Each structure stands twice: as C-alpha cells, then as structure tokens.
C-alpha cells in the first residue's frame, strides 16, 4: 500500500518539538536524512528509512536505529547529489499523496537552505504535492493552482522563479492580483496578507515560490 504522506526529516533547525509532534500522523512514512535521525528519535519516532552518507549520524543514534530495525541506504560522502535530494527522489518514487519536509531551514549555510527550496521542483515535476514546513513557515512551488490554509493576517509572499509568471489571480489576500504578472527578482509579491482561509492562487504560466509566514510571532 502506498503511503498517504511521506515526512522527510533533515538535519536543520527543529526548535519546538511539540509543534512537530502535533503535525505528524501515525501512518506517516518517515524518511530521515542523515543527522535528521536525531530529530526523529527526539520525537519518539521509528524512522522507516535513513538515507545519506551517514557522516552526521551520532554513534548513539546509529545503535538506536539498528535496534529499531530501520532501513538504511548509505551513500558515499563524495557524490553529485545532496542527502536531502536523495531523500526527495526516493519519496517521489513512492508516489505519496503528499511530501512534507521538515528540518530543511536554518543553520549556518544559506546555500543549503536555498537549494533545499529549489528541491521542491522535483516532486512538482512528478505531480506530487510537497511543502517545506517549520514552526512559522510553509513553502511550496506552484505551477497551476494552490489553496493556502492559514489565519487572517498571516503573511503570504509570492516570488516568480521563472523570468516571469503570468496570469496570476489571487483570492483571499489583502492585495489581490487580477491576471497580473510577477517578474523574477521583483519584490512586488513580498508580504501580502491572508484575509480569508483558504486563499486561492492560480497562474497561467511560469512558476511561483509561495511562502506563508505565521503572523503569530510578530
């Protein structure tokens, strides 16, 4: 039976474990990316799969997953893909209803966070819904239509990831777009706000990076 949802746990920041505990469901398929195994164990989870070069896997964690009987797919440290990309590729092949990626943001390497956002293009090309989530943000790529759940006042930023993204229509946002165009590197789509949930975004052409940020922390 194919999983309804795959959770990929990377080795970035997870600050509020209660948030992630409430996010997870009993039937989620859990893929840990290398040192993300530590986050899974802290949440009391049994990883279904650990994937990567295992260079950031602590000795105690390795023993724990061996006792749990988790599957391990080890890759060499010198390779052409990041560990997270390997995990996303594996998850997409499972054709789940949705992929959620946690632990993909934060840390000292902005290059890692940046490429992690772009990895959302892999499931998009295969028709699999995917989001990167942390305690305050939800991030996804959109090429046709998306509905955004949230609270009134949550920030919603739209960035064109192609030279231009055309025919954008939004509903449920403070500053509506009516068949308009956003251009790459323009700040015009920055910090819109939800006025209704779900908000709806449709586009005719191009690719949008959609970032919802909770207003609760502001």
N, C-alpha and C positions, 0 to 999 in steps of 0.2 A: 504493500500500500504506500502510495506516495505521501510524503508529509504535507500537511496543510501549510506549515510555516517552518522556515529554517532560520535559526538565530545564529549569527556569526559573531563570536566574541573575540575582538582584537585586544592588543596589549596597551591601548591608550588609557585615558582617564575614565574611571568609574568612581565618582565621589560619593554618590548616595545609593547604597546597595538596596535600600528599601524601595526606591523608585524602580530599579530593575527587577526586583523580586515580584513587584506588582505587575510589571509588564509581561513577564513570562507566563506561559501556559504549560500544563502537564504534558501535552502531546507535541510540544516543540521539539524539533530535531536540532541538537546543539553541536555546532562546529566551533572548536577553539583554535585560534590562530596562535601557535607558538606560546608565548608567555601569557596570552589571554586565558590559558588554562587556570592560572592563579585566580583570576576573577570568577571563573565558573566554580571553583572549589570554595571560594569565599561565600558564594551564593548558595552553597549546598547542592550544586548540580552534578550530575554524572554526565560528562561530555560523551556524546556519541562518537565524535571524531576529533582527533588532534592532528593538525596539518601544519607543515612548515619545516624549517631546518632545525628546530628544537634548541637553538642556541640560547634562548632566554627562558628556557624551562628549568625551574629550580629543582635540585635533586629531590627534595621532599615532595614536590608536585609530581615528578616522574614516578615515584614509588606509589603515590596515591592513585594515579590513573591506571597503573598496572594492576593494582588491587581492585579497582572498579571495573576493569575489563574493557576500557575504551579502545576503540580502533585508533591506530597511529599510522599516519602516512608521512614518512620522513623524506625530506628533500635536501640536497647539498646546499651549503651556505652560499656558494657561488653559482648563481642562476640568473636567468633573464627575467624572472617574474618575482614580485614581492610575495611574501607569505599570504597576505590578505588577498591578492589577486588569485592565488592558487585556491584559496578557500571559496572565493566567489565563483570561480569556474566550476568547482566541484558542486556547489549549491545549485547553480543554474542547471547543471546536468540532471539534477533530481526533479526539475520542473515542479517546484512547490507553488502554492498559491501566492506566497509572499516570502521575501527575504528581509529580515531586519538585521542591521549591522550595528553593533554597539562596541564601544572602546576604540573607535576609529578616529577620534579627535583628541586634541590636547597634546601635551608633551612638548619637547624642545625642538622638534623637527617639523617646521612648517611645510617642508617639501613632502613629508609623509602625509600630513593632513590634506594637502592639496591633491595629491594623486589619489588618495582614498575617495575623495569626492568624485573624481573622474571615473573611478571604477564602477560607479553606478551605471555607466553606459553599457557594461557587459550584460546585466540582466535586462536592461531596456531593449537591447537589440534582439533578445530572445523572447520578448513578450512576457517577462516575469516582473511583477511588481517588487520594488526594492526601496528601502529607505535607510538612511543613517540616522540614528537616534541617540541623543544624550538627555541629560536631565532637563534641558531647556530648549533643545532644538530638534527639528525634524527636517531632513534634507532629502530631496529626490529630484530626479531628472524627468522631464515631461516632454513628449513629442506630439501629443494629441489632446488629451483631456485629463483632468485630475480634480478630485474633490478633497478639500482640506478641512479636517475637523479641528476645532480649537475654541478658544474663548474670545469674547469680544475684547478688542484691544491688543490681542496678540499681533506681533509684527510679522509681516509676510513680504519677503524680498524676492523679486523675480529678475534673474540675470540671463541674458542671451548667451548661450555657449557656442553659437554659430555667428557668422558675420552679421546676420540679422534674424530675428524671429518675428514672423508676420501674422496678421490676423488675430491678434490676441484679444480675447473677450474675457472679462472677469465679472463675477457676481459675488456679492457679499463682502466687498472690500471698500474701504473709505474713499479711495481714489480709483474709480473704475476705469478700465481700458475697454474701448469700444472699437474693435477691429483695428488696433493700433500696432505699431512696430517698435520693438526694442532692439538696440544695436549692441554688439559686443563691446564690453568695457564701459558702457554707459551706466551712470548711477541713477537713471530715471526710475528704475524699478525698485530702488532701495527703500525699505522701511514703510511699505504700505501697511494697512491695519485691517484686521478682520472686524466686520460689523455684523456678520451672521455666520452660523455654522450649520452645514458645511458651506464654505466658499467654493466657487467653481471657476476653473480656469480652462479655457480651450484655446488652441493655436492652430493655424492653418499650415505653417511651415517653420522649420528651424527647430531649435532645442532650447528649453528653458531649465535653468537650475532654480528650484523653488526651495526657499529656506524659511521655515516658520520658527519664530522665536517666542517663547512664552513671555508675556509681559509681567508675570508674577514677580520676577526678580528685579524689576526696575522701579 
